[in-house]
Amino acid sequence: MKNSYLCKFIFAFFILLGLSSSSLFAQGVTTAAMNGIVTDENGDGLPNANVIAVHEPSGTQYGVSTRVDGKFNLLKLRTGGPYTITASFVGYTSEQQENIFLKLSQNYEVNFPLSSEDIEITGVTIIAEKNAILSGSRTGATQNVTSKDIALVPNINRQFQDFSKLSPQFSGTNSSAGGRNNRYNNIQIDGTQHNDLFGLGASGTPGGQVNTAPISIDAIEEFQVVIAPYDIRFGGFTGGGINAITKSGTNKWSGSVYGFGRNESLIGKAGFIDNDPASTTDESAFPEFKEYQYGLRLGGPIVENELFFFLSGELTANDRPFTNLSLQGGNAAANTVVANRLMTVLTGYGYNSGGFGTLTSKQPSNKLFARIDWNISQGHILTLRHNLVDADRDFLNNRNSSSRIAFESYNYSISSVTNSTALQLNSTFGNNMSNELIVGFTTIRDRRAGLGSPLPEVQVDEGSLTLNVGPDRFSSANELDQDIFEITDNFTFITGDHAITLGTHNEFFSFRNLFIRSFFGYYEYDSIDDLENNNAPSFYQRVFSRTSDPKQAAEFSVNQFGVYLQDEWSVIPNFKVTAGVRVDIPFFPEIPGQNDSIPVYFPGESTTTVPDGNLLFSPRVGFNWDVSKDRTTQIRGGIGIFTGRIPYVWMSNNYGSTGTLYAEVRQASGENVGFHADPFNQPGIGDPGTGDPRFRSEVDLVDKDFKFPQVLRFNAAVDRQLPWGIIGTVF
């Protein structure tokens, strides 16, 4: 079976090798680039001229010789600046341009006219791009967010993905892009994916369930927001993409220490609440809480011009009190009587409900980031970085309703720990070849559990009031492990007016999902009287493992191979075309367990069916036309197909709900299982009140024709330089 997937991968790879396509010269997904031409006083290209760009803060040098036609490309450059670029040729006067700043994925164009040392010429003009918007590297809908933007734009949540709202195609509230759910987005940090692939969190990022940022914003240097990037190296989304790079050290020592926060002292009193003169408390005062965040960063040289480091640490806390809303206001006294009665009844069964007073929800988050950059030589730069996020969040549910009372034992907590490591090697060979190798490994560990001791959950309806006691039934056996390994390699070869990129991006995911609802039992009663008299509950459920492991998890893997070929072609100096094709092949190495009963009752269906081995083609073409030939007016656009992932929780249901791993017990119609307070001694198969001994299991199936999502996008836009430094865009 696995050999067939390999054959498909090799087949697609050689298809790409045989395709002819048509670029502007390649820039990097995590870097920037420069290109141009060195000419003599007659406008003829000078071959073998020396071009050297120096990143002044780090002393990093990038050098290349011009080709036969006098053109040059400096690839895999660090973003930011300032840069100083110098062009020289024997017998000619050298020329230099300073204070160049490069944005992420920008391909900065700068042309050098050199004059012979025997000829005296005054007023030599070096022609260069004005900015990253009016640029030949711009085709599709993208938005760059620089370090200056990050520093100046207010961001209360301090989550870098919130800046995506600067793109008009992104929602400002939930990171929805192009009208699609944020689970269809792809977030990259330093060229490696940084997503909640399983899809449980609302943010689409690791730690989304505990509402933590996936990385300290203080560690982010710059990022792009992309909707329709026609660079074929962008993939993995049918919503939008966020492509971020992290900060690095330089020759200059730099750092910062910051902290901010608030508590109840900064909140005014509630003027609409009257104080009770008989009490000693101030009822109008805001309850005690605290919300703070503090951290530091430090970067500098280990070896000047060669080896650099950057460190960032951040601690946050958000402690908030939660009181049952139903225990405030006009019905508070009556509702308190009901809650006390239920607590007394449960105590008689030996069940500790834990009370129902005010509780504090805690939400700590700790982040640590470290990065090393090594200038191995002028043509090779190695980067290694690691990001750790350790966060928790307490959930005090059902406390904001006037018709519910949640006891202390009902609460649960989720802990999330993410470790992400990335290794990147950028290399240049000669004056026309470069390579980018990125290897990433990420582990995500989420644990959800009740805050108290194990107990069955009990829900009681007393008139119009609903009371919840005991650990939430979805939290008693709930763990999720995600391991993500990926490797990307992009090789670029420049010949004439073409920059050809051949690349591969491969992802290997493994998931372990433990989810057994009602693990300690779940009871529903129509009244406290029914519970007190041990009458039949209106509903009883307990789910258990059918294997030798009482906490049996669903485990599965996903592999996705990707290959692509792209050509960036300067058709004429002011008209450039980017064209390429990408093939992604997702497949599932393991199949779910086989349930022999399914084909009997559902002919043609099987629990072993999974979407597998589909060849997903994504051809794209983009263009950029400098209409005025001076970068004051440009027309750009393109069309292409984009392939994305699915939330893999969908597939987890197929591996976990085959009917072979779990079964459940329910109360039979007209019978009574009775109430059992011991979480480890709940009614099972064949016990009194459960009816005839039989296994009841949930089974989830996937359509054999299920396809991974793809979307077709196209756009056209005009950018125009306006007075006072304003750039207008119509799209």
Number of C-alpha atoms within 10 A of each C-alpha: 7 11 8 10 20 14 11 15 21 14 11 22 21 11 15 21 12 9 12 13 19 22 30 27 32 32 25 23 22 25 23 22 24 21 19 21 25 29 21 16 14 9 12 13 21 22 18 20 24 18 25 18 23 19 23 18 15 22 16 22 19 21 21 23 23 23 21 13 16 19 22 28 27 27 30 27 26 22 23 20 17 15 23 17 21 17 25 20 22 11 11 18 17 19 19 14 17 14 12 17 17 22 23 27 24 26 29 26 20 18 19 26 23 26 21 15 12 9 10 8 12 7 5 12 11 14 15 17 18 15 15 18 21 22 22 29 27 25 29 25 22 20 20 24 21 17 16 10 12 19 11 8 10 10 13 7 12 17 15 22 22 17 24 27 18 15 19 13 21 25 19 15 9 16 25 22 27 18 12 15 18 24 28 25 29 27 22 21 20 25 25 29 24 23 24 24 24 22 21 17 17 17 25 27 27 31 30 18 22 23 19 27 22 25 29 24 20 23 23 19 19 24 28 24 26 25 24 28 27 31 27 27 25 20 23 22 24 28 27 32 26 24 26 24 21 21 21 24 23 26 21 13 12 13 14 11 12 10 12 10 13 13 16 15 13 9 12 10 15 11 9 7 11 10 14 11 9 6 8 8 10 14 15 15 16 15 17 13 16 15 17 15 18 14 19 16 19 17 23 20 21 16 13 14 18 19 21 23 24 24 22 24 21 23 18 19 19 19 19 18 14 17 19 23 17 23 23 13 9 9 12 15 12 11 20 17 11 16 22 13 14 22 19 15 16 20 14 11 14 12 19 19 24 16 15 22 14 15 16 16 19 20 22 21 24 21 22 21 24 22 23 20 22 19 20 13 13 14 18 18 22 17 20 19 21 18 21 21 23 19 25 24 23 22 19 24 18 21 19 15 15 19 18 22 29 28 26 22 24 30 24 24 20 22 21 24 20 22 18 22 20 23 20 23 19 22 20 22 12 10 19 20 19 22 21 23 18 20 19 23 20 23 18 19 18 21 17 22 22 23 20 17 12 17 27 26 25 25 20 23 15 18 10 8 17 20 21 25 28 29 28 24 26 17 24 23 22 20 20 19 18 20 19 23 20 21 20 20 19 21 17 24 18 22 12 12 20 23 24 27 24 22 23 20 21 18 19 17 20 16 22 18 23 19 22 26 20 24 28 27 29 26 26 18 22 18 19 22 14 14 22 16 11 15 18 21 23 16 17 24 21 23 21 22 17 17 11 8 10 13 18 20 22 19 17 20 19 18 20 18 25 23 28 25 29 31 29 27 26 22 14 10 13 17 20 25 27 29 25 28 25 28 24 25 22 22 19 21 14 15 15 23 18 15 15 12 12 17 12 11 9 9 9 9 15 23 24 17 19 21 16 20 21 16 17 21 19 20 20 24 27 26 26 28 23 20 14 11 12 14 21 17 20 26 22 24 23 23 21 22 22 28 22 20 19 19 15 17 15 13 21 21 19 23 29 25 21 22 23 21 20 23 19 21 25 21 24 15 11 9 14 19 23 19 23 18 20 15 17 13 10 20 22 19 18 13 14 15 20 21 18 11 11 12 14 14 18 14 17 17 18 17 11 14 10 12 12 15 15 18 13 14 18 17 15 17 16 17 20 18 17 11 8 6 7 9 14 12 14 9 11
